Amino acid sequence: MIGKLFLTLATLALLHAAYSTYEHLSLLKALGKPEGSLPLDIVYESILALILGLLGASLNAPPLKDITWASEMKKRTIDGMDSRLGFAHYRSRGKFLFASPHDGKI
């Protein structure tokens, strides 16, 4: 519940910072000095929105799953694990791939 609240506040703060940036840049353009920097309150608001978003996403995430070998083997059988292919060897193809056409092998 609190994670969703933080995400909502972060979204609103970021939208407000974007609107404030647009208004500030429009004012600078109207005054004829487009090379001005952003005010610090907009920068601080954006950083606060980032922190709130990260915190909200962390609190809203589902619990982590167990990734141990024992928990993986609870879902699988030993027959399913042993039936997979082994290592593939490509050394037998080398004499055909890198042979010159004059060797008479091709």
Secondary structure, DSSP 8 states (H G I E B T S, - for coil): -HHHHHHHHHHHHHHHHHHHHHHHHHHHHHHT-TT----HHHHHHHHHHHHHHHHHHHHHS------SHHHHHHHS-HHHHHTS------GGGHHHHS--GGGS--
